[in-house]
Amino acid sequence: MTRDKGGAPRSAIERIGEKAGRSWPSIEAAARLSAETRARLAALLREQIPCDTSAVVFGSLARGEYTTGSDLDWTLLIDGQADEGHFSQVQAITKILREAKFHEPGPTGVFGNVAFSHPILHQIGGQEDTNKNTTQRILLLLESLAIGTPDAHERVLRLVLSRYVEDDRGLLYGSKREIIPMFLLNDIVRYWRTVAVDFVYKQRERSSGWALRNAKLRMSRKLIFVSGLITCFGFELFGKDRATWTDDGDRISTPEFVRFLRERIRVTPLESLAEVLLRPSISAETARMLFDSYNAFLALLSNEEERDRLKQLPLDELGSDPTFRRVRDIGREFQGGLNRLFFEEDPELRKLIQTYGVF
């Protein structure tokens, strides 16, 4: 890791800011508020977490993008036997967070309650793999952090990654093949498409909040998908120096690959994006397009008046509303940067996305 003159590690976002000749105050402010909020939560919930569970946060707080108007998406993750005390524990946590004036999760039921490890782990792709279960699993991998005791969270993450790798027949065989976790990649793609379809359903079902959900779909939800792609391409992009040939001719063993993936998903989506943008073939202009637009998105969400406007905006005013026009412009700039990143500037990324992300 690169260090500054004082010897402190410099993040990928700091380094890409240097490459792009930019600073992004809204991204920096959201990261600071996220760290402060996680510390506050840890203090509030210190006595509330049983040994076979972890309190897990998702969304902007886990990604380091928390703003004053953000919802607090959380769940009590249970890796053990069901216990009638778990329901009381959820009620107690809900009461504490409500009294502390946190914004409550949305009405979908995905957050603000318990999640059991068994369906998350064992129902991948099965008849019981509901939208809720898929969402919990993929977000657990791509944007979750334990508050307080992390043991259950760590166990479930390791088991889920092991399931994806061990069931991916043929993944680690053949010296000339790229190491791509296709089982995991396909589930991440499925999650992204489910989110896009679910967005249209919610537009029909709910009378308000469409514009804010649209902004998030264009930006933060898309960033989660991008970080998932980068995670699945991670060994080819960042791990080749770890290649060790096994007796069977494999480049990496299954346990080693699971550990590698676990390291990759510790990286926040924005940090993951910044790491890819540091590749020599990627231009400073592409970095500016992506991080300037994401900084503008977080600035908009941090503005209480604009955020409330998006929450309340009627569908018939979308075409004329200046705030929503800004959302569309920001989203188009972000998409333009992604097009340059994945399809235009870096031959290796273009090959990976065309071979594995499209077909």
Beta strands, then each sheet from edge to edge (+ up, - down):
strand 1: 53-57
strand 2: 74-78
strand 3: 113-116
strand 4: 145-147
sheet 1: 3+ 2+ 1- 4+
end
